Amino acid sequence: MRGKFLVMLMTSSLLARAQAAEFVDRIGLVDKLLVVAGSIIVLLVTVYCIKCFLKPGERQDRHIKRRILKDDGEDRP
């Protein structure tokens, strides 16, 4: 019984490795370009979000943030 289990385990391990190697061979230039482009987009969005979080830049007196925080009881533009 133990011998059959070991044979099954080794066979499944070899098949899994063969399938993984087959998948690795199928990665082409287009796949790599998509991953690089997606990574660049994610990096740019992350940097821009951190920049806006640290230094928002709403300096105008008529900005919506100031109208909400002022809270005179009525909204006047």
The 8 nearest C-alpha neighbors of each residue, nearest first, counted from 0:
[[1, 3, 2, 4, 5, 6, 7, 8],
 [0, 2, 4, 3, 5, 6, 7, 8],
 [3, 1, 5, 4, 0, 6, 7, 8],
 [4, 2, 6, 0, 5, 1, 7, 8],
 [3, 5, 7, 1, 2, 6, 8, 0],
 [6, 4, 8, 2, 7, 3, 9, 1],
 [5, 7, 3, 9, 8, 4, 10, 2],
 [8, 6, 10, 4, 5, 9, 11, 3],
 [9, 7, 5, 11, 6, 10, 4, 12],
 [8, 10, 12, 6, 11, 7, 5, 13],
 [11, 9, 7, 13, 12, 8, 6, 14],
 [10, 12, 14, 8, 13, 9, 15, 7],
 [13, 11, 9, 15, 10, 14, 8, 16],
 [14, 12, 16, 10, 15, 11, 17, 9],
 [15, 13, 17, 11, 16, 12, 18, 10],
 [16, 14, 12, 18, 17, 13, 11, 19],
 [15, 17, 19, 13, 14, 18, 20, 12],
 [16, 18, 14, 20, 15, 19, 21, 13],
 [17, 19, 21, 15, 16, 20, 14, 22],
 [20, 18, 16, 22, 21, 17, 15, 23],
 [21, 19, 23, 17, 22, 18, 16, 24],
 [20, 22, 18, 24, 19, 23, 17, 25],
 [21, 23, 19, 25, 24, 20, 18, 26],
 [24, 22, 20, 25, 21, 26, 19, 18],
 [23, 25, 21, 22, 26, 20, 27, 19],
 [24, 26, 22, 23, 27, 21, 20, 30],
 [27, 25, 24, 23, 30, 28, 22, 31],
 [26, 28, 30, 29, 25, 31, 24, 32],
 [27, 29, 31, 30, 32, 26, 33, 25],
 [28, 30, 32, 31, 27, 33, 26, 34],
 [31, 29, 33, 27, 28, 32, 26, 34],
 [30, 32, 28, 34, 33, 29, 35, 27],
 [33, 31, 29, 35, 34, 30, 36, 28],
 [34, 32, 36, 30, 31, 35, 37, 29],
 [33, 35, 37, 31, 32, 36, 38, 30],
 [34, 36, 38, 32, 37, 33, 31, 39],
 [37, 35, 33, 39, 38, 34, 32, 40],
 [38, 36, 40, 34, 39, 35, 33, 41],
 [37, 39, 35, 41, 36, 40, 34, 42],
 [38, 40, 42, 36, 37, 41, 43, 35],
 [41, 39, 37, 43, 42, 38, 44, 36],
 [40, 42, 38, 44, 39, 43, 45, 37],
 [41, 43, 39, 45, 40, 44, 38, 46],
 [44, 42, 46, 40, 45, 41, 47, 39],
 [43, 45, 47, 41, 46, 42, 48, 40],
 [44, 46, 42, 48, 43, 47, 41, 49],
 [45, 47, 43, 49, 44, 48, 50, 42],
 [48, 46, 50, 44, 45, 49, 43, 51],
 [49, 47, 45, 51, 50, 46, 52, 44],
 [48, 50, 52, 46, 47, 51, 53, 45],
 [51, 49, 47, 53, 48, 52, 54, 46],
 [52, 50, 55, 48, 54, 49, 53, 47],
 [51, 53, 49, 50, 54, 55, 48, 47],
 [52, 54, 50, 51, 49, 55, 48, 56],
 [53, 55, 51, 52, 56, 50, 49, 57],
 [56, 54, 51, 52, 57, 53, 50, 58],
 [55, 57, 54, 58, 51, 59, 53, 52],
 [58, 56, 55, 59, 62, 64, 60, 54],
 [57, 59, 56, 60, 62, 55, 61, 65],
 [60, 58, 61, 62, 57, 65, 56, 63],
 [59, 61, 62, 58, 65, 66, 57, 63],
 [62, 60, 59, 63, 65, 66, 76, 64],
 [61, 63, 64, 59, 65, 60, 66, 57],
 [64, 62, 66, 65, 67, 61, 68, 60],
 [65, 63, 67, 62, 66, 68, 57, 61],
 [64, 66, 68, 63, 67, 62, 69, 60],
 [67, 65, 63, 69, 64, 68, 70, 62],
 [68, 66, 64, 65, 69, 70, 63, 74],
 [67, 69, 65, 70, 66, 64, 63, 71],
 [68, 70, 66, 67, 65, 71, 64, 72],
 [71, 69, 72, 68, 67, 66, 73, 74],
 [72, 70, 73, 69, 74, 66, 67, 75],
 [71, 73, 70, 74, 69, 75, 67, 66],
 [74, 72, 71, 75, 70, 66, 76, 67],
 [73, 75, 76, 72, 66, 71, 70, 67],
 [74, 76, 73, 66, 71, 72, 61, 70],
 [75, 74, 61, 66, 63, 62, 73, 60]]
